[in-house]
Amino acid sequence: MEARRIPFLLVTNLVNVRYLTGFTGSAGMALFGPRQGILWVDPRYTLQAREQAFGVDVIEEKKGILKGTAGWLGKNAARGLAYEASNFTCAQFEQLRTEVGRRVRLRPAGDLIEELRVVKDRGEIEVMRGAGRVTAEVFADLLACIRPGMKERDLAAEVEYRMRKKGAEGAAFETIVVSGPRAAHPHARPSSKSLQESELVILDLGAILRGYAADMTRTVFLGEPSRRVRSLYAAVVKAQSGAVHSVRDGIKAGDVDSTARRILAERGLARYFTHSTGHGVGLEIHERPRLAKGETARLRAGSVVTVEPGVYMEGWGGIRVEDTVLVGPDDPEVLTPASKERWVIS
């Protein structure tokens, strides 16, 4: 804040509020200044905030959190305030401007907190290892259950049930289970369609543990795969492995994407890879950095990203393999250590 000449910073993104204070409620705003941190909550969350929050004073505000914030700024003769423009509505801005008048200069803060969240500390990494383990264990357990006749929705529900049984808070996102021709849609929702013999099934799952997410995709085949299916699966696994091994401190995010695309292009499959190679993950399932074509941001040790190439063919189906990967100082660490070899279910 000092380097950017920000006297006060108003944090309204609840994910960032949690990151900075530990408070997990659904309503609250935090203000940070040179010598203080304050968390405003409404009466529903007073006790929770006092139990959870660290490094801030908790203030209960009964007449509106933003009104209370503006009042504090006025009483303390604040002259400048930076706010999270990407999370601040026009209505909130107009209310704040009305409340504080022209005496407080308002300006966007940029993505200051999101930039901090890119690199995880030891505690965050350990929690994410746990989330990755739960995710991988659930998939391993499911291999004995997946069979023709199961509905996609039922299998997705089983995934989320087993996550909770293993200690997760729940799913980090809506579990994806798609089969047969529907697997050509990278993010299709589970449906009432039944799994069929001689079909590919994509399972995209991730547990959330103490607020931190894991993200993993595996593709399985029901029955005996043809030579073509085996070849396509091997190509995707090779592209994913190559991209994972390219993940290191200092590499451009776009270069990881290029590695996956180059390997698929060598098999004539580049045009079937229709999305980016990956994204950051942490308190949110999609964070910085983005692993996509042309991205010049450099990965940093302590960042956690997904690596998830795939091929999708309309009318036929799709194959995707994904892991959550920690950028290490030397080598990458896969945080979702589930088998890619056990993909044929006969």
C-alpha positions in Angstrom: 0.0 0.0 0.0 2.8 2.4 0.8 4.5 1.7 -2.5 1.3 2.4 -4.4 0.6 5.5 -2.2 -2.7 4.0 -0.9 -3.6 5.5 2.5 -6.6 3.4 3.1 -7.8 0.2 1.3 -11.4 -0.9 1.4 -11.7 -4.7 0.7 -15.2 -5.8 -0.3 -14.4 -9.1 -2.2 -15.4 -11.7 0.5 -12.7 -14.1 -0.7 -10.1 -11.3 -0.1 -11.7 -10.5 3.2 -11.2 -14.1 4.2 -7.6 -14.2 3.0 -6.7 -11.1 5.0 -8.7 -11.6 8.1 -9.9 -15.2 8.4 -13.6 -14.2 8.4 -15.8 -16.5 6.4 -19.2 -14.9 6.7 -21.3 -13.8 3.7 -21.4 -10.1 4.5 -18.6 -7.9 5.6 -16.1 -5.2 4.6 -12.5 -4.7 5.8 -10.6 -1.4 5.9 -6.8 -1.3 6.1 -4.8 1.8 6.9 -1.3 2.7 8.2 -1.9 1.7 11.7 -5.2 -0.3 11.8 -7.4 -2.9 10.3 -11.2 -2.9 10.8 -13.8 -5.4 9.9 -17.4 -4.2 9.7 -20.1 -6.9 9.9 -23.9 -6.8 10.5 -25.3 -8.3 13.7 -25.7 -11.8 12.2 -22.0 -12.2 12.1 -20.7 -10.4 15.1 -19.9 -13.4 17.2 -18.5 -15.3 14.2 -16.2 -12.4 13.3 -14.9 -12.1 16.8 -14.1 -15.8 16.9 -12.5 -16.0 13.4 -10.9 -12.6 12.6 -7.3 -11.8 13.3 -5.4 -8.6 12.9 -8.5 -6.4 12.8 -10.9 -4.7 15.1 -14.5 -6.0 14.6 -17.3 -3.4 14.5 -20.9 -4.4 14.4 -22.9 -2.1 12.1 -26.7 -2.1 12.3 -27.4 0.7 9.8 -25.5 -0.7 6.8 -21.9 -1.8 6.5 -21.0 0.7 3.8 -22.6 3.6 5.8 -20.6 2.6 8.8 -17.4 2.6 6.8 -18.1 6.0 5.4 -18.8 7.3 8.8 -15.5 6.1 10.1 -13.6 7.7 7.2 -15.3 11.0 7.9 -14.6 10.9 11.6 -10.9 10.0 11.0 -10.4 12.7 8.4 -9.4 10.3 5.7 -8.3 12.0 2.5 -7.8 9.0 0.1 -9.4 5.6 -0.3 -8.6 2.8 -2.7 -11.4 0.3 -3.4 -11.7 -3.0 -5.3 -13.2 -1.8 -8.5 -13.7 -5.3 -9.9 -16.0 -6.1 -6.9 -17.5 -2.7 -6.2 -20.9 -2.1 -7.8 -21.9 1.3 -9.3 -24.6 1.6 -6.6 -22.0 1.0 -3.8 -19.7 3.6 -5.4 -22.4 6.2 -5.6 -23.5 5.5 -2.0 -19.9 5.8 -0.8 -19.4 9.0 -2.8 -22.6 10.5 -1.4 -21.7 9.5 2.2 -18.1 10.8 2.2 -18.6 13.7 -0.1 -15.7 15.3 -2.0 -13.3 15.4 0.9 -12.2 11.7 0.4 -10.5 11.0 -3.0 -11.7 7.6 -4.3 -9.6 5.5 -6.7 -9.4 1.9 -7.9 -6.9 -0.2 -6.0 -6.2 -2.6 -8.9 -5.9 -6.3 -8.2 -3.6 -5.8 -5.2 -4.9 -8.6 -3.1 -5.2 -11.1 -6.0 -1.6 -10.5 -6.7 -0.7 -11.4 -3.1 -2.8 -14.6 -3.4 -0.9 -15.9 -6.4 2.0 -17.2 -4.1 0.8 -19.5 -1.3 2.6 -19.8 2.0 3.5 -23.1 3.7 0.2 -23.3 5.6 -1.9 -22.7 2.4 0.1 -25.3 0.5 -0.3 -27.9 3.2 -4.1 -27.4 3.2 -4.1 -27.7 -0.6 -2.1 -31.0 -0.4 -4.9 -32.3 1.9 -7.6 -31.2 -0.6 -5.7 -32.9 -3.4 -5.3 -36.1 -1.4 -9.0 -36.2 -0.7 -9.8 -35.7 -4.3 -7.5 -38.4 -5.5 -8.7 -40.9 -2.9 -12.3 -40.3 -3.9 -11.5 -41.0 -7.5 -9.6 -44.2 -6.6 -12.6 -45.4 -4.5 -15.0 -44.7 -7.3 -13.2 -46.9 -9.8 -14.8 -49.9 -8.1 -18.3 -48.3 -8.5 -18.4 -46.9 -12.0 -20.4 -49.2 -14.2 -22.8 -49.1 -17.2 -26.3 -48.1 -16.2 -25.3 -45.5 -13.6 -26.7 -42.0 -14.3 -24.2 -39.2 -14.6 -26.1 -37.2 -11.9 -25.9 -40.2 -9.5 -22.2 -40.6 -10.0 -21.6 -36.9 -9.5 -23.6 -37.0 -6.2 -21.6 -40.0 -5.1 -18.4 -38.0 -5.7 -19.6 -35.2 -3.5 -20.9 -37.5 -0.8 -17.6 -39.3 -0.6 -15.7 -36.0 -0.4 -17.6 -35.0 2.7 -17.2 -38.5 4.2 -13.4 -38.0 3.9 -13.5 -34.6 5.7 -13.9 -32.1 2.9 -16.2 -29.1 3.4 -17.8 -30.1 0.1 -17.1 -29.8 -3.6 -15.0 -26.9 -4.8 -17.3 -26.6 -7.9 -20.2 -28.5 -9.4 -18.8 -31.9 -10.1 -18.7 -32.7 -13.8 -19.6 -36.2 -15.0 -20.3 -36.5 -18.8 -20.2 -39.6 -21.0 -20.4 -40.7 -24.6 -21.0 -37.9 -27.1 -21.8 -35.5 -24.3 -18.1 -35.6 -23.3 -17.4 -33.4 -26.3 -18.6 -30.5 -24.2 -15.8 -29.6 -21.9 -18.0 -28.2 -19.1 -21.3 -29.9 -19.6 -23.4 -30.5 -16.5 -24.2 -34.0 -15.3 -27.5 -35.2 -16.7 -29.9 -38.1 -16.3 -28.1 -39.9 -19.1 -27.0 -43.4 -18.2 -23.4 -44.5 -18.7 -23.1 -47.0 -21.6 -20.7 -49.8 -22.5 -18.0 -48.7 -24.9 -18.2 -45.0 -23.8 -15.7 -42.5 -22.5 -16.6 -40.9 -19.2 -15.0 -37.6 -18.0 -15.0 -36.9 -14.3 -13.9 -33.4 -13.2 -13.9 -33.2 -9.4 -12.3 -31.2 -6.6 -12.6 -31.2 -2.8 -12.5 -28.0 -0.8 -10.7 -28.1 2.5 -10.6 -25.2 5.0 -11.5 -22.9 2.1 -8.9 -24.1 -0.4 -9.7 -26.0 -3.5 -8.3 -28.9 -5.6 -9.2 -29.6 -9.2 -8.6 -32.9 -11.0 -10.0 -34.6 -14.1 -9.7 -38.2 -15.1 -11.2 -39.9 -18.1 -12.2 -43.6 -18.0 -13.5 -46.0 -20.6 -16.3 -48.6 -20.0 -15.4 -51.8 -21.8 -12.5 -52.6 -24.1 -11.2 -49.5 -25.9 -10.3 -49.6 -29.6 -6.9 -48.8 -30.9 -8.0 -45.3 -31.8 -9.3 -44.6 -28.3 -6.1 -45.9 -26.7 -4.1 -43.7 -29.1 -6.1 -40.6 -28.3 -5.9 -41.2 -24.5 -2.1 -41.8 -24.7 -1.7 -38.5 -26.6 -3.6 -36.5 -24.0 -1.7 -38.1 -21.2 1.6 -37.3 -22.9 0.6 -33.7 -23.5 -0.5 -33.3 -19.9 2.7 -35.0 -18.6 4.9 -32.8 -20.8 3.1 -29.6 -19.7 3.3 -30.6 -16.0 7.0 -31.2 -16.3 7.4 -27.7 -17.9 5.9 -26.0 -14.8 8.8 -24.3 -13.0 9.7 -21.0 -11.3 10.1 -18.3 -13.9 8.5 -19.9 -17.0 6.0 -17.9 -18.9 2.4 -19.1 -18.3 1.9 -19.2 -22.1 4.9 -21.5 -22.5 3.2 -24.2 -20.5 0.2 -23.9 -22.7 2.5 -24.1 -25.8 4.0 -27.3 -24.6 0.7 -29.1 -24.3 -0.4 -27.8 -27.7 2.8 -28.8 -29.4 2.6 -32.4 -28.2 -1.0 -32.6 -29.4 -0.1 -31.0 -32.7 2.5 -33.7 -33.3 -0.5 -36.2 -33.3 -2.6 -33.9 -35.5 -4.9 -33.1 -32.6 -4.3 -29.4 -31.9 -7.6 -28.3 -33.4 -9.5 -30.5 -30.9 -8.0 -28.8 -27.9 -10.5 -26.0 -27.5 -9.7 -24.3 -24.1 -6.7 -23.0 -22.2 -4.3 -25.4 -20.6 -4.9 -24.3 -17.0 -5.5 -21.7 -14.3 -4.4 -20.8 -10.8 -6.3 -22.3 -7.9 -6.6 -21.5 -4.2 -9.4 -19.9 -2.3 -11.2 -19.7 -5.6 -11.3 -22.5 -8.2 -10.2 -20.0 -10.9 -7.4 -17.6 -9.9 -4.3 -16.1 -11.4 -2.3 -17.0 -13.3 -4.0 -18.2 -16.5 -2.1 -20.8 -18.5 -3.1 -19.8 -22.0 -1.7 -18.8 -25.4 0.2 -15.6 -25.3 0.2 -15.2 -21.5 3.4 -13.5 -20.5 3.1 -13.6 -16.7 5.8 -15.8 -15.2 5.0 -18.6 -12.8 6.5 -18.2 -9.3 7.5 -20.8 -6.8 4.6 -21.3 -4.4 1.9 -20.7 -7.0 -0.6 -23.5 -7.6 -2.0 -24.1 -11.1 -4.0 -26.7 -13.0 -2.7 -28.5 -16.1 -5.6 -29.9 -18.1 -5.2 -30.5 -21.8 -8.0 -32.3 -23.7 -9.4 -33.3 -27.0 -13.1 -33.0 -27.9 -14.8 -34.3 -31.0 -18.4 -33.5 -31.8 -20.6 -36.6 -32.0 -17.8 -38.8 -30.6 -16.8 -37.6 -27.1 -13.8 -36.2 -25.3 -10.8 -37.0 -23.2 -9.3 -34.6 -20.5 -6.6 -35.3 -17.9 -6.0 -32.7 -15.2 -4.0 -32.2 -12.1 -3.5 -29.5 -9.5 0.3 -28.7 -9.6 2.5 -26.8 -7.1 5.2 -24.7 -8.7 8.3 -25.6 -6.8 11.7 -23.9 -6.7 13.0 -26.7 -8.9 10.5 -29.4 -9.9 6.7 -29.3 -9.9 4.7 -31.2 -7.3 1.4 -32.9 -8.4 -1.1 -32.3 -5.6 -3.8 -34.7 -7.0 -1.9 -38.0 -7.2 -4.6 -40.2 -8.7 -3.7 -42.9 -11.3 -3.9 -42.2 -15.0 -3.1 -45.9 -15.8 -6.3 -47.3 -14.4 -8.7 -45.9 -17.0 -10.2 -49.0 -18.5 -13.2 -50.3 -16.6 -14.2 -53.7 -17.8 
